[in-house]
Amino acid sequence: MQPCNYPVNDLLYHAVPMILIDRIEAYDSETVHSFVEITPDSPFMADDVVPSYVSVEYMAQSVAAYSGIKAKNSGGNVKIGYLASARKVELNVPFFSIGDKLEITVQMIWNEAPMAVFDCRIEREDVVVASSRLNVYQP
């Protein structure tokens, strides 16, 4: 794994306020580790919590960052991608609270462009709080 020197805004096709991940900590040829800290200003905050189903988007944006890193490293441009499906979604907590620090790990397990599959998980204090297998499409 190597540290990521790209700002997350440069890696995603999204724009503020819909960029939900805070930063990419590290990556390699198949994996990305990203990070989200839940704050009072976090998107989708309601009654001082973020519903755990938002974790699917945290994972999807981490996958998009993987694609963005590959594009930037090869001198290309970030391209739009689509979440085709989320399988085996497990939400082990009902919500995330202010102050929660979430580490997202996405690992590519299959790539036959333009489709790819990633195993994803989110940990809070070394405990898996959400996981899924995401199928993505990048035209």
N, CA, C and O atoms as a GROMACS GRO file, in nm:
protein
  556
    1MET      N    1   0.085  -0.119   0.000
    1MET     CA    2   0.000   0.000   0.000
    1MET      C    3   0.089   0.124   0.000
    1MET      O    4   0.195   0.128   0.062
    2GLN      N    5   0.041   0.225  -0.071
    2GLN     CA    6   0.113   0.352  -0.072
    2GLN      C    7   0.017   0.464  -0.037
    2GLN      O    8  -0.102   0.454  -0.062
    3PRO      N    9   0.069   0.571   0.021
    3PRO     CA   10  -0.019   0.683   0.056
    3PRO      C   11  -0.075   0.749  -0.069
    3PRO      O   12  -0.014   0.747  -0.176
    4CYS      N   13  -0.192   0.807  -0.055
    4CYS     CA   14  -0.256   0.877  -0.166
    4CYS      C   15  -0.234   1.027  -0.150
    4CYS      O   16  -0.272   1.085  -0.048
    5ASN      N   17  -0.175   1.088  -0.251
    5ASN     CA   18  -0.148   1.232  -0.245
    5ASN      C   19  -0.253   1.315  -0.318
    5ASN      O   20  -0.243   1.438  -0.320
    6TYR      N   21  -0.353   1.250  -0.376
    6TYR     CA   22  -0.457   1.324  -0.446
    6TYR      C   23  -0.567   1.366  -0.350
    6TYR      O   24  -0.610   1.285  -0.266
    7PRO      N   25  -0.614   1.490  -0.358
    7PRO     CA   26  -0.733   1.528  -0.282
    7PRO      C   27  -0.853   1.449  -0.335
    7PRO      O   28  -0.865   1.424  -0.455
    8VAL      N   29  -0.941   1.410  -0.245
    8VAL     CA   30  -1.055   1.328  -0.285
    8VAL      C   31  -1.140   1.399  -0.392
    8VAL      O   32  -1.197   1.333  -0.478
    9ASN      N   33  -1.149   1.531  -0.386
    9ASN     CA   34  -1.227   1.606  -0.485
    9ASN      C   35  -1.174   1.588  -0.627
    9ASN      O   36  -1.249   1.600  -0.724
   10ASP      N   37  -1.044   1.558  -0.640
   10ASP     CA   38  -0.983   1.537  -0.772
   10ASP      C   39  -1.005   1.396  -0.825
   10ASP      O   40  -0.976   1.369  -0.942
   11LEU      N   41  -1.054   1.306  -0.740
   11LEU     CA   42  -1.068   1.166  -0.779
   11LEU      C   43  -1.209   1.125  -0.814
   11LEU      O   44  -1.230   1.021  -0.877
   12LEU      N   45  -1.306   1.204  -0.774
   12LEU     CA   46  -1.447   1.168  -0.793
   12LEU      C   47  -1.512   1.255  -0.899
   12LEU      O   48  -1.476   1.372  -0.916
   13TYR      N   49  -1.606   1.197  -0.969
   13TYR     CA   50  -1.685   1.270  -1.068
   13TYR      C   51  -1.792   1.354  -0.997
   13TYR      O   52  -1.858   1.436  -1.060
   14HIS      N   53  -1.810   1.332  -0.868
   14HIS     CA   54  -1.909   1.403  -0.787
   14HIS      C   55  -1.863   1.547  -0.761
   14HIS      O   56  -1.748   1.583  -0.786
   15ALA      N   57  -1.955   1.626  -0.709
   15ALA     CA   58  -1.924   1.762  -0.666
   15ALA      C   59  -1.982   1.783  -0.526
   15ALA      O   60  -2.076   1.716  -0.486
   16VAL      N   61  -1.924   1.877  -0.455
   16VAL     CA   62  -1.975   1.915  -0.323
   16VAL      C   63  -2.118   1.962  -0.341
   16VAL      O   64  -2.141   2.039  -0.435
   17PRO      N   65  -2.214   1.924  -0.261
   17PRO     CA   66  -2.202   1.859  -0.131
   17PRO      C   67  -2.214   1.707  -0.135
   17PRO      O   68  -2.225   1.644  -0.030
   18MET      N   69  -2.211   1.647  -0.252
   18MET     CA   70  -2.233   1.502  -0.261
   18MET      C   71  -2.106   1.419  -0.252
   18MET      O   72  -2.110   1.298  -0.271
   19ILE      N   73  -1.993   1.482  -0.225
   19ILE     CA   74  -1.872   1.405  -0.194
   19ILE      C   75  -1.881   1.369  -0.047
   19ILE      O   76  -1.873   1.456   0.039
   20LEU      N   77  -1.897   1.240  -0.020
   20LEU     CA   78  -1.923   1.196   0.116
   20LEU      C   79  -1.799   1.144   0.189
   20LEU      O   80  -1.797   1.143   0.312
   21ILE      N   81  -1.696   1.101   0.116
   21ILE     CA   82  -1.576   1.052   0.183
   21ILE      C   83  -1.479   1.167   0.204
   21ILE      O   84  -1.472   1.259   0.122
   22ASP      N   85  -1.403   1.162   0.313
   22ASP     CA   86  -1.315   1.273   0.349
   22ASP      C   87  -1.179   1.265   0.281
   22ASP      O   88  -1.126   1.366   0.234
   23ARG      N   89  -1.122   1.144   0.277
   23ARG     CA   90  -0.989   1.132   0.217
   23ARG      C   91  -0.959   0.986   0.184
   23ARG      O   92  -1.022   0.893   0.235
   24ILE      N   93  -0.862   0.970   0.096
   24ILE     CA   94  -0.808   0.839   0.064
   24ILE      C   95  -0.677   0.828   0.139
   24ILE      O   96  -0.586   0.909   0.120
   25GLU      N   97  -0.666   0.727   0.224
   25GLU     CA   98  -0.544   0.712   0.303
   25GLU      C   99  -0.436   0.638   0.226
   25GLU      O  100  -0.320   0.679   0.228
   26ALA      N  101  -0.472   0.528   0.158
   26ALA     CA  102  -0.372   0.446   0.090
   26ALA      C  103  -0.439   0.364  -0.018
   26ALA      O  104  -0.561   0.346  -0.020
   27TYR      N  105  -0.354   0.315  -0.110
   27TYR     CA  106  -0.407   0.232  -0.218
   27TYR      C  107  -0.296   0.143  -0.273
   27TYR      O  108  -0.177   0.167  -0.251
   28ASP      N  109  -0.338   0.040  -0.344
   28ASP     CA  110  -0.247  -0.040  -0.425
   28ASP      C  111  -0.321  -0.079  -0.552
   28ASP      O  112  -0.424  -0.020  -0.583
   29SER      N  113  -0.272  -0.177  -0.625
   29SER     CA  114  -0.330  -0.209  -0.755
   29SER      C  115  -0.471  -0.266  -0.746
   29SER      O  116  -0.542  -0.269  -0.846
   30GLU      N  117  -0.514  -0.312  -0.629
   30GLU     CA  118  -0.648  -0.371  -0.614
   30GLU      C  119  -0.731  -0.314  -0.501
   30GLU      O  120  -0.849  -0.345  -0.490
   31THR      N  121  -0.671  -0.230  -0.417
   31THR     CA  122  -0.736  -0.191  -0.292
   31THR      C  123  -0.727  -0.041  -0.268
   31THR      O  124  -0.630   0.024  -0.308
   32VAL      N  125  -0.830   0.013  -0.203
   32VAL     CA  126  -0.829   0.151  -0.156
   32VAL      C  127  -0.877   0.152  -0.011
   32VAL      O  128  -0.973   0.085   0.025
   33HIS      N  129  -0.808   0.230   0.072
   33HIS     CA  130  -0.851   0.257   0.210
   33HIS      C  131  -0.890   0.404   0.216
   33HIS      O  132  -0.808   0.492   0.191
   34SER      N  133  -1.014   0.430   0.249
   34SER     CA  134  -1.061   0.568   0.261
   34SER      C  135  -1.116   0.591   0.401
   34SER      O  136  -1.123   0.499   0.482
   35PHE      N  137  -1.153   0.715   0.427
   35PHE     CA  138  -1.186   0.755   0.563
   35PHE      C  139  -1.301   0.855   0.562
   35PHE      O  140  -1.307   0.943   0.477
   36VAL      N  141  -1.391   0.840   0.658
   36VAL     CA  142  -1.501   0.935   0.680
   36VAL      C  143  -1.510   0.959   0.830
   36VAL      O  144  -1.509   0.865   0.909
   37GLU      N  145  -1.518   1.085   0.868
   37GLU     CA  146  -1.549   1.118   1.008
   37GLU      C  147  -1.687   1.183   1.010
   37GLU      O  148  -1.713   1.279   0.936
   38ILE      N  149  -1.774   1.130   1.093
   38ILE     CA  150  -1.910   1.183   1.103
   38ILE      C  151  -1.906   1.310   1.188
   38ILE      O  152  -1.861   1.310   1.302
   39THR      N  153  -1.956   1.418   1.128
   39THR     CA  154  -1.960   1.549   1.196
   39THR      C  155  -2.103   1.602   1.193
   39THR      O  156  -2.188   1.546   1.123
   40PRO      N  157  -2.130   1.708   1.267
   40PRO     CA  158  -2.264   1.766   1.261
   40PRO      C  159  -2.304   1.813   1.121
   40PRO      O  160  -2.422   1.826   1.090
   41ASP      N  161  -2.204   1.837   1.036
   41ASP     CA  162  -2.230   1.884   0.899
   41ASP      C  163  -2.230   1.772   0.796
   41ASP      O  164  -2.242   1.799   0.677
   42SER      N  165  -2.218   1.646   0.839
   42SER     CA  166  -2.216   1.534   0.744
   42SER      C  167  -2.346   1.530   0.664
   42SER      O  168  -2.454   1.547   0.721
   43PRO      N  169  -2.336   1.507   0.533
   43PRO     CA  170  -2.457   1.490   0.453
   43PRO      C  171  -2.541   1.375   0.509
   43PRO      O  172  -2.488   1.276   0.559
   44PHE      N  173  -2.671   1.391   0.500
   44PHE     CA  174  -2.771   1.293   0.545
   44PHE      C  175  -2.784   1.286   0.697
   44PHE      O  176  -2.848   1.195   0.749
   45MET      N  177  -2.724   1.382   0.769
   45MET     CA  178  -2.739   1.390   0.914
   45MET      C  179  -2.884   1.424   0.947
   45MET      O  180  -2.942   1.517   0.891
   46ALA      N  181  -2.942   1.346   1.038
   46ALA     CA  182  -3.079   1.372   1.086
   46ALA      C  183  -3.086   1.326   1.231
   46ALA      O  184  -3.050   1.213   1.263
   47ASP      N  185  -3.132   1.413   1.317
   47ASP     CA  186  -3.140   1.382   1.460
   47ASP      C  187  -3.005   1.337   1.515
   47ASP      O  188  -2.998   1.244   1.595
   48ASP      N  189  -2.900   1.403   1.472
   48ASP     CA  190  -2.763   1.379   1.519
   48ASP      C  191  -2.706   1.242   1.482
   48ASP      O  192  -2.611   1.196   1.545
   49VAL      N  193  -2.762   1.176   1.382
   49VAL     CA  194  -2.707   1.049   1.334
   49VAL      C  195  -2.717   1.045   1.181
   49VAL      O  196  -2.799   1.113   1.120
   50VAL      N  197  -2.631   0.962   1.121
   50VAL     CA  198  -2.638   0.932   0.978
   50VAL      C  199  -2.683   0.787   0.967
   50VAL      O  200  -2.618   0.699   1.023
   51PRO      N  201  -2.793   0.759   0.897
   51PRO     CA  202  -2.839   0.620   0.884
   51PRO      C  203  -2.731   0.532   0.821
   51PRO      O  204  -2.658   0.577   0.732
   52SER      N  205  -2.721   0.410   0.867
   52SER     CA  206  -2.615   0.322   0.819
   52SER      C  207  -2.630   0.285   0.672
   52SER      O  208  -2.532   0.244   0.609
   53TYR      N  209  -2.750   0.298   0.615
   53TYR     CA  210  -2.763   0.266   0.472
   53TYR      C  211  -2.682   0.360   0.384
   53TYR      O  212  -2.657   0.329   0.268
   54VAL      N  213  -2.641   0.476   0.437
   54VAL     CA  214  -2.554   0.567   0.362
   54VAL      C  215  -2.417   0.503   0.340
   54VAL      O  216  -2.342   0.546   0.252
   55SER      N  217  -2.385   0.401   0.418
   55SER     CA  218  -2.256   0.333   0.403
   55SER      C  219  -2.239   0.273   0.263
   55SER      O  220  -2.126   0.261   0.216
   56VAL      N  221  -2.348   0.237   0.198
   56VAL     CA  222  -2.336   0.186   0.061
   56VAL      C  223  -2.276   0.294  -0.030
   56VAL      O  224  -2.195   0.264  -0.118
   57GLU      N  225  -2.314   0.418  -0.009
   57GLU     CA  226  -2.256   0.526  -0.089
   57GLU      C  227  -2.112   0.555  -0.048
   57GLU      O  228  -2.030   0.588  -0.133
   58TYR      N  229  -2.079   0.542   0.080
   58TYR     CA  230  -1.939   0.556   0.122
   58TYR      C  231  -1.852   0.453   0.047
   58TYR      O  232  -1.745   0.486  -0.004
   59MET      N  233  -1.902   0.330   0.041
   59MET     CA  234  -1.828   0.225  -0.030
   59MET      C  235  -1.821   0.255  -0.179
   59MET      O  236  -1.715   0.240  -0.240
   60ALA      N  237  -1.933   0.297  -0.238
   60ALA     CA  238  -1.935   0.326  -0.382
   60ALA      C  239  -1.840   0.441  -0.417
   60ALA      O  240  -1.773   0.435  -0.520
   61GLN      N  241  -1.835   0.544  -0.335
   61GLN     CA  242  -1.743   0.655  -0.363
   61GLN      C  243  -1.598   0.612  -0.345
   61GLN      O  244  -1.509   0.664  -0.412
   62SER      N  245  -1.573   0.518  -0.256
   62SER     CA  246  -1.437   0.465  -0.240
   62SER      C  247  -1.397   0.386  -0.365
   62SER      O  248  -1.282   0.393  -0.408
   63VAL      N  249  -1.491   0.312  -0.422
   63VAL     CA  250  -1.466   0.242  -0.549
   63VAL      C  251  -1.439   0.346  -0.659
   63VAL      O  252  -1.348   0.328  -0.739
   64ALA      N  253  -1.518   0.452  -0.662
   64ALA     CA  254  -1.497   0.557  -0.762
   64ALA      C  255  -1.358   0.620  -0.745
   64ALA      O  256  -1.293   0.654  -0.844
   65ALA      N  257  -1.314   0.636  -0.620
   65ALA     CA  258  -1.181   0.691  -0.596
   65ALA      C  259  -1.074   0.596  -0.650
   65ALA      O  260  -0.972   0.642  -0.703
   66TYR      N  261  -1.095   0.466  -0.637
   66TYR     CA  262  -1.002   0.367  -0.695
   66TYR      C  263  -0.988   0.393  -0.845
   66TYR      O  264  -0.876   0.398  -0.897
   67SER      N  265  -1.100   0.409  -0.913
   67SER     CA  266  -1.098   0.437  -1.056
   67SER      C  267  -1.030   0.570  -1.086
   67SER      O  268  -0.953   0.581  -1.181
   68GLY      N  269  -1.058   0.670  -1.003
   68GLY     CA  270  -0.997   0.801  -1.021
   68GLY      C  271  -0.846   0.797  -1.004
   68GLY      O  272  -0.773   0.862  -1.079
   69ILE      N  273  -0.798   0.720  -0.906
   69ILE     CA  274  -0.654   0.706  -0.885
   69ILE      C  275  -0.589   0.641  -1.007
   69ILE      O  276  -0.484   0.686  -1.054
   70LYS      N  277  -0.652   0.536  -1.058
   70LYS     CA  278  -0.597   0.468  -1.177
   70LYS      C  279  -0.590   0.565  -1.295
   70LYS      O  280  -0.492   0.568  -1.368
   71ALA      N  281  -0.696   0.645  -1.312
   71ALA     CA  282  -0.698   0.741  -1.422
   71ALA      C  283  -0.589   0.846  -1.406
   71ALA      O  284  -0.515   0.875  -1.500
   72LYS      N  285  -0.578   0.903  -1.286
   72LYS     CA  286  -0.478   1.007  -1.261
   72LYS      C  287  -0.337   0.952  -1.278
   72LYS      O  288  -0.251   1.018  -1.337
   73ASN      N  289  -0.313   0.832  -1.226
   73ASN     CA  290  -0.179   0.773  -1.236
   73ASN      C  291  -0.138   0.744  -1.380
   73ASN      O  292  -0.018   0.742  -1.411
   74SER      N  293  -0.236   0.723  -1.468
   74SER     CA  294  -0.203   0.695  -1.608
   74SER      C  295  -0.210   0.821  -1.695
   74SER      O  296  -0.196   0.813  -1.817
   75GLY      N  297  -0.232   0.937  -1.631
   75GLY     CA  298  -0.238   1.063  -1.706
   75GLY      C  299  -0.373   1.092  -1.768
   75GLY      O  300  -0.386   1.186  -1.847
   76GLY      N  301  -0.475   1.012  -1.732
   76GLY     CA  302  -0.608   1.031  -1.788
   76GLY      C  303  -0.696   1.118  -1.700
   76GLY      O  304  -0.651   1.176  -1.601
   77ASN      N  305  -0.822   1.126  -1.739
   77ASN     CA  306  -0.921   1.205  -1.666
   77ASN      C  307  -1.016   1.114  -1.590
   77ASN      O  308  -1.041   1.000  -1.629
   78VAL      N  309  -1.068   1.166  -1.481
   78VAL     CA  310  -1.169   1.093  -1.404
   78VAL      C  311  -1.295   1.083  -1.489
   78VAL      O  312  -1.338   1.180  -1.550
   79LYS      N  313  -1.353   0.963  -1.493
   79LYS     CA  314  -1.473   0.939  -1.573
   79LYS      C  315  -1.590   0.902  -1.484
   79LYS      O  316  -1.574   0.856  -1.371
   80ILE      N  317  -1.708   0.923  -1.537
   80ILE     CA  318  -1.829   0.886  -1.465
   80ILE      C  319  -1.838   0.733  -1.457
   80ILE      O  320  -1.798   0.662  -1.549
   81GLY      N  321  -1.891   0.686  -1.347
   81GLY     CA  322  -1.916   0.544  -1.327
   81GLY      C  323  -2.051   0.526  -1.260
   81GLY      O  324  -2.109   0.622  -1.209
   82TYR      N  325  -2.100   0.406  -1.262
   82TYR     CA  326  -2.233   0.378  -1.207
   82TYR      C  327  -2.230   0.259  -1.114
   82TYR      O  328  -2.164   0.159  -1.142
   83LEU      N  329  -2.300   0.270  -1.004
   83LEU     CA  330  -2.320   0.156  -0.916
   83LEU      C  331  -2.431   0.073  -0.978
   83LEU      O  332  -2.546   0.116  -0.983
   84ALA      N  333  -2.397  -0.048  -1.024
   84ALA     CA  334  -2.496  -0.133  -1.091
   84ALA      C  335  -2.578  -0.211  -0.989
   84ALA      O  336  -2.699  -0.227  -1.005
   85SER      N  337  -2.512  -0.261  -0.884
   85SER     CA  338  -2.586  -0.332  -0.778
   85SER      C  339  -2.500  -0.344  -0.655
   85SER      O  340  -2.377  -0.337  -0.660
   86ALA      N  341  -2.568  -0.361  -0.543
   86ALA     CA  342  -2.504  -0.387  -0.414
   86ALA      C  343  -2.560  -0.520  -0.365
   86ALA      O  344  -2.680  -0.533  -0.339
   87ARG      N  345  -2.472  -0.618  -0.354
   87ARG     CA  346  -2.514  -0.752  -0.310
   87ARG      C  347  -2.455  -0.780  -0.173
   87ARG      O  348  -2.356  -0.720  -0.131
   88LYS      N  349  -2.519  -0.872  -0.104
   88LYS     CA  350  -2.471  -0.916   0.028
   88LYS      C  351  -2.451  -0.797   0.121
   88LYS      O  352  -2.354  -0.794   0.196
   89VAL      N  353  -2.542  -0.700   0.118
   89VAL     CA  354  -2.530  -0.583   0.204
   89VAL      C  355  -2.559  -0.625   0.348
   89VAL      O  356  -2.664  -0.682   0.378
   90GLU      N  357  -2.465  -0.595   0.436
   90GLU     CA  358  -2.483  -0.619   0.578
   90GLU      C  359  -2.460  -0.488   0.652
   90GLU      O  360  -2.352  -0.430   0.646
   91LEU      N  361  -2.562  -0.444   0.722
   91LEU     CA  362  -2.554  -0.323   0.803
   91LEU      C  363  -2.562  -0.369   0.949
   91LEU      O  364  -2.670  -0.405   0.997
   92ASN      N  365  -2.450  -0.367   1.017
   92ASN     CA  366  -2.443  -0.423   1.152
   92ASN      C  367  -2.476  -0.324   1.262
   92ASN      O  368  -2.481  -0.360   1.379
   93VAL      N  369  -2.498  -0.199   1.224
   93VAL     CA  370  -2.543  -0.095   1.317
   93VAL      C  371  -2.653  -0.016   1.248
   93VAL      O  372  -2.656  -0.009   1.125
   94PRO      N  373  -2.744   0.045   1.324
   94PRO     CA  374  -2.852   0.120   1.259
   94PRO      C  375  -2.811   0.259   1.211
   94PRO      O  376  -2.874   0.314   1.121
   95PHE      N  377  -2.706   0.316   1.271
   95PHE     CA  378  -2.667   0.453   1.237
   95PHE      C  379  -2.522   0.479   1.279
   95PHE      O  380  -2.460   0.400   1.350
   96PHE      N  381  -2.471   0.593   1.230
   96PHE     CA  382  -2.340   0.643   1.271
   96PHE      C  383  -2.362   0.773   1.347
   96PHE      O  384  -2.448   0.854   1.310
   97SER      N  385  -2.284   0.792   1.452
   97SER     CA  386  -2.300   0.908   1.540
   97SER      C  387  -2.189   1.009   1.517
   97SER      O  388  -2.082   0.976   1.466
   98ILE      N  389  -2.215   1.132   1.557
   98ILE     CA  390  -2.114   1.237   1.550
   98ILE      C  391  -1.990   1.190   1.625
   98ILE      O  392  -1.997   1.142   1.738
   99GLY      N  393  -1.875   1.205   1.559
   99GLY     CA  394  -1.748   1.162   1.617
   99GLY      C  395  -1.703   1.025   1.570
   99GLY      O  396  -1.586   0.990   1.588
  100ASP      N  397  -1.791   0.947   1.509
  100ASP     CA  398  -1.750   0.816   1.457
  100ASP      C  399  -1.648   0.835   1.346
  100ASP      O  400  -1.664   0.920   1.259
  101LYS      N  401  -1.544   0.755   1.351
  101LYS     CA  402  -1.441   0.754   1.248
  101LYS      C  403  -1.453   0.622   1.175
  101LYS      O  404  -1.435   0.515   1.234
  102LEU      N  405  -1.482   0.629   1.047
  102LEU     CA  406  -1.508   0.510   0.966
  102LEU      C  407  -1.395   0.489   0.867
  102LEU      O  408  -1.356   0.580   0.794
  103GLU      N  409  -1.341   0.366   0.865
  103GLU     CA  410  -1.240   0.329   0.767
  103GLU      C  411  -1.304   0.236   0.665
  103GLU      O  412  -1.356   0.130   0.700
  104ILE      N  413  -1.299   0.277   0.540
  104ILE     CA  414  -1.361   0.200   0.432
  104ILE      C  415  -1.250   0.131   0.354
  104ILE      O  416  -1.150   0.193   0.318
  105THR      N  417  -1.268   0.002   0.328
  105THR     CA  418  -1.175  -0.075   0.246
  105THR      C  419  -1.252  -0.135   0.131
  105THR      O  420  -1.353  -0.203   0.151
  106VAL      N  421  -1.206  -0.109   0.010
  106VAL     CA  422  -1.266  -0.170  -0.109
  106VAL      C  423  -1.155  -0.245  -0.182
  106VAL      O  424  -1.045  -0.194  -0.201
  107GLN      N  425  -1.187  -0.366  -0.223
  107GLN     CA  426  -1.089  -0.448  -0.294
  107GLN      C  427  -1.152  -0.506  -0.420
  107GLN      O  428  -1.256  -0.572  -0.414
  108MET      N  429  -1.087  -0.481  -0.533
  108MET     CA  430  -1.136  -0.534  -0.660
  108MET      C  431  -1.117  -0.685  -0.660
  108MET      O  432  -1.009  -0.735  -0.631
  109ILE      N  433  -1.224  -0.757  -0.695
  109ILE     CA  434  -1.213  -0.903  -0.703
  109ILE      C  435  -1.235  -0.954  -0.845
  109ILE      O  436  -1.204  -1.069  -0.876
  110TRP      N  437  -1.287  -0.868  -0.932
  110TRP     CA  438  -1.310  -0.907  -1.071
  110TRP      C  439  -1.318  -0.781  -1.155
  110TRP      O  440  -1.383  -0.684  -1.116
  111ASN      N  441  -1.252  -0.783  -1.270
  111ASN     CA  442  -1.256  -0.668  -1.360
  111ASN      C  443  -1.256  -0.717  -1.504
  111ASN      O  444  -1.158  -0.773  -1.553
  112GLU      N  445  -1.366  -0.694  -1.570
  112GLU     CA  446  -1.379  -0.722  -1.712
  112GLU      C  447  -1.444  -0.597  -1.771
  112GLU      O  448  -1.564  -0.594  -1.794
  113ALA      N  449  -1.361  -0.495  -1.794
  113ALA     CA  450  -1.410  -0.364  -1.835
  113ALA      C  451  -1.517  -0.378  -1.943
  113ALA      O  452  -1.499  -0.451  -2.040
  114PRO      N  453  -1.627  -0.308  -1.927
  114PRO     CA  454  -1.651  -0.195  -1.840
  114PRO      C  455  -1.712  -0.232  -1.703
  114PRO      O  456  -1.750  -0.142  -1.627
  115MET      N  457  -1.722  -0.360  -1.670
  115MET     CA  458  -1.779  -0.403  -1.542
  115MET      C  459  -1.667  -0.444  -1.447
  115MET      O  460  -1.563  -0.494  -1.489
  116ALA      N  461  -1.692  -0.422  -1.316
  116ALA     CA  462  -1.598  -0.467  -1.214
  116ALA      C  463  -1.677  -0.499  -1.087
  116ALA      O  464  -1.788  -0.450  -1.068
  117VAL      N  465  -1.618  -0.580  -1.002
  117VAL     CA  466  -1.680  -0.619  -0.876
  117VAL      C  467  -1.580  -0.593  -0.763
  117VAL      O  468  -1.461  -0.624  -0.775
  118PHE      N  469  -1.630  -0.535  -0.653
  118PHE     CA  470  -1.547  -0.502  -0.537
  118PHE      C  471  -1.610  -0.558  -0.410
  118PHE      O  472  -1.730  -0.546  -0.389
  119ASP      N  473  -1.526  -0.618  -0.325
  119ASP     CA  474  -1.567  -0.650  -0.189
  119ASP      C  475  -1.536  -0.528  -0.104
  119ASP      O  476  -1.428  -0.471  -0.113
  120CYS      N  477  -1.633  -0.488  -0.022
  120CYS     CA  478  -1.621  -0.364   0.054
  120CYS      C  479  -1.658  -0.386   0.200
  120CYS      O  480  -1.744  -0.468   0.232
  121ARG      N  481  -1.592  -0.312   0.286
  121ARG     CA  482  -1.629  -0.317   0.427
  121ARG      C  483  -1.599  -0.182   0.492
  121ARG      O  484  -1.512  -0.106   0.447
  122ILE      N  485  -1.673  -0.154   0.597
  122ILE     CA  486  -1.650  -0.033   0.676
  122ILE      C  487  -1.628  -0.077   0.820
  122ILE      O  488  -1.705  -0.155   0.877
  123GLU      N  489  -1.519  -0.025   0.879
  123GLU     CA  490  -1.487  -0.055   1.018
  123GLU      C  491  -1.493   0.071   1.102
  123GLU      O  492  -1.456   0.180   1.057
  124ARG      N  493  -1.540   0.054   1.224
  124ARG     CA  494  -1.538   0.160   1.325
  124ARG      C  495  -1.470   0.099   1.446
  124ARG      O  496  -1.519   0.002   1.504
  125GLU      N  497  -1.357   0.156   1.485
  125GLU     CA  498  -1.279   0.103   1.598
  125GLU      C  499  -1.250  -0.046   1.579
  125GLU      O  500  -1.267  -0.125   1.672
  126ASP      N  501  -1.206  -0.083   1.459
  126ASP     CA  502  -1.165  -0.219   1.424
  126ASP      C  503  -1.279  -0.321   1.426
  126ASP      O  504  -1.254  -0.441   1.430
  127VAL      N  505  -1.403  -0.275   1.425
  127VAL     CA  506  -1.520  -0.364   1.419
  127VAL      C  507  -1.593  -0.336   1.288
  127VAL      O  508  -1.623  -0.221   1.257
  128VAL      N  509  -1.623  -0.441   1.211
  128VAL     CA  510  -1.695  -0.424   1.085
  128VAL      C  511  -1.839  -0.382   1.115
  128VAL      O  512  -1.913  -0.453   1.183
  129VAL      N  513  -1.877  -0.265   1.064
  129VAL     CA  514  -2.012  -0.213   1.087
  129VAL      C  515  -2.098  -0.220   0.961
  129VAL      O  516  -2.220  -0.208   0.969
  130ALA      N  517  -2.034  -0.241   0.845
  130ALA     CA  518  -2.109  -0.256   0.720
  130ALA      C  519  -2.020  -0.326   0.618
  130ALA      O  520  -1.898  -0.312   0.621
  131SER      N  521  -2.084  -0.400   0.528
  131SER     CA  522  -2.010  -0.465   0.420
  131SER      C  523  -2.104  -0.491   0.304
  131SER      O  524  -2.226  -0.495   0.319
  132SER      N  525  -2.045  -0.509   0.187
  132SER     CA  526  -2.122  -0.535   0.066
  132SER      C  527  -2.029  -0.576  -0.046
  132SER      O  528  -1.908  -0.554  -0.040
  133ARG      N  529  -2.086  -0.636  -0.147
  133ARG     CA  530  -2.016  -0.660  -0.274
  133ARG      C  531  -2.082  -0.570  -0.376
  133ARG      O  532  -2.201  -0.582  -0.404
  134LEU      N  533  -2.003  -0.478  -0.433
  134LEU     CA  534  -2.057  -0.381  -0.528
  134LEU      C  535  -2.018  -0.417  -0.670
  134LEU      O  536  -1.902  -0.446  -0.699
  135ASN      N  537  -2.116  -0.415  -0.758
  135ASN     CA  538  -2.094  -0.431  -0.901
  135ASN      C  539  -2.101  -0.290  -0.962
  135ASN      O  540  -2.197  -0.216  -0.939
  136VAL      N  541  -1.999  -0.256  -1.038
  136VAL     CA  542  -1.992  -0.121  -1.093
  136VAL      C  543  -1.973  -0.126  -1.244
  136VAL      O  544  -1.921  -0.224  -1.298
  137TYR      N  545  -2.016  -0.020  -1.309
  137TYR     CA  546  -2.007  -0.009  -1.454
  137TYR      C  547  -1.947   0.127  -1.488
  137TYR      O  548  -1.993   0.230  -1.439
  138GLN      N  549  -1.842   0.126  -1.572
  138GLN     CA  550  -1.783   0.252  -1.617
  138GLN      C  551  -1.777   0.248  -1.770
  138GLN      O  552  -1.693   0.179  -1.828
  139PRO      N  553  -1.867   0.323  -1.835
  139PRO     CA  554  -1.871   0.320  -1.982
  139PRO      C  555  -1.745   0.378  -2.044
  139PRO      O  556  -1.732   0.382  -2.166
   0.00000   0.00000   0.00000
